[in-house]
Each structure stands twice: as C-alpha cells, then as structure tokens.
C-alpha cells in the first residue's frame, strides 16, 4: 500500500507530534523531517528531500478528520 510506512511512522509518533498540533508534518519513510505552518511549504520541502515523491504531508490533529467520498452520488435539481 502506498505510504504505508509513512502512515505507520505518523501513528507511532503521534504522542510526540501532538505538541505541534495544527501544523503540517513531513514524513519520509521512518523519518519525521519537519513541521510547517503551510501545506505548500511542507510539500515543497518533501519534493526537495524525496524527488521521487514518496513522502507524507499531514496536518497534526488531536482528533482525525475523516472525509468520505463516493462515486455513486446522484444529484437531482429540485425546483
């Protein structure tokens, strides 16, 4: 699974990461490589250290926000 190692690193490190709640963390493999105020800054740093694109940028949060999307949505125009 893509990013499995990085997600495991995030989950294993979460108690320490929560001291930076609200910031974006950059994880490459087993390494936490920095904390950023902006997603774009973390992404830029990620491509600098891992040009192949195998890294994770994730907002650190006490409670995980879950988003669910489906392709089976059908919207009808109500008049």
VMD Tcl script that draws the C-alpha trace (Angstrom):
set ca {
  {0.00 0.00 0.00}
  {1.43 3.41 -0.90}
  {2.63 5.48 2.07}
  {2.05 2.57 4.47}
  {5.45 3.10 6.09}
  {4.93 6.87 6.40}
  {1.45 6.44 7.90}
  {2.83 3.94 10.41}
  {5.56 6.44 11.34}
  {2.88 9.12 11.84}
  {0.77 6.84 14.04}
  {3.75 5.63 16.07}
  {4.99 9.21 16.58}
  {1.60 10.80 17.24}
  {2.04 11.33 21.00}
  {5.17 13.41 20.31}
  {3.69 15.09 17.24}
  {0.69 16.41 19.17}
  {2.95 19.07 20.65}
  {2.83 20.56 17.13}
  {-0.96 20.21 16.66}
  {-2.28 22.35 13.82}
  {0.98 22.28 11.88}
  {1.81 20.09 8.91}
  {4.36 17.32 9.39}
  {6.62 15.98 6.66}
  {7.42 12.27 6.92}
  {9.72 10.36 4.58}
  {9.97 6.66 5.35}
  {10.65 6.29 9.07}
  {11.83 9.89 9.45}
  {9.90 12.93 10.69}
  {11.56 15.63 8.59}
  {9.93 18.83 9.75}
  {6.94 20.87 10.84}
  {5.39 23.59 8.71}
  {2.69 26.22 9.09}
  {1.57 25.88 5.46}
  {0.81 22.77 3.43}
  {2.59 24.22 0.39}
  {5.81 24.73 2.38}
  {5.75 21.12 3.61}
  {5.07 19.86 0.10}
  {7.95 21.91 -1.34}
  {10.30 20.51 1.32}
  {9.06 16.99 0.61}
  {9.92 17.20 -3.08}
  {13.33 18.61 -2.16}
  {14.21 15.60 0.05}
  {12.34 12.94 -1.95}
  {12.12 13.90 -5.64}
  {10.54 10.51 -6.41}
  {7.50 11.72 -4.46}
  {7.32 9.04 -1.74}
  {6.59 11.19 1.33}
  {3.65 12.15 3.51}
  {2.43 15.63 4.43}
  {-0.30 15.56 7.06}
  {-1.90 18.08 9.41}
  {-1.32 17.05 13.00}
  {-4.59 16.85 14.92}
  {-5.84 15.54 18.26}
  {-8.95 14.20 16.51}
  {-8.68 12.80 13.00}
  {-10.98 14.45 10.45}
  {-12.49 11.72 8.27}
  {-13.80 12.56 4.83}
  {-15.85 10.07 2.86}
  {-16.41 10.40 -0.87}
  {-18.28 8.13 -3.20}
  {-18.67 7.99 -6.93}
  {-22.30 6.92 -6.66}
  {-23.71 10.35 -5.85}
  {-26.63 11.44 -7.98}
  {-27.88 14.97 -7.56}
  {-31.23 15.96 -8.92}
  {-32.24 19.53 -9.46}
  {-35.10 20.39 -7.14}
  {-37.38 23.16 -8.33}
}
mol new
graphics top color blue
foreach p $ca { graphics top sphere $p radius 0.5 }
foreach p [lrange $ca 0 end-1] q [lrange $ca 1 end] { graphics top cylinder $p $q radius 0.2 }
display resetview
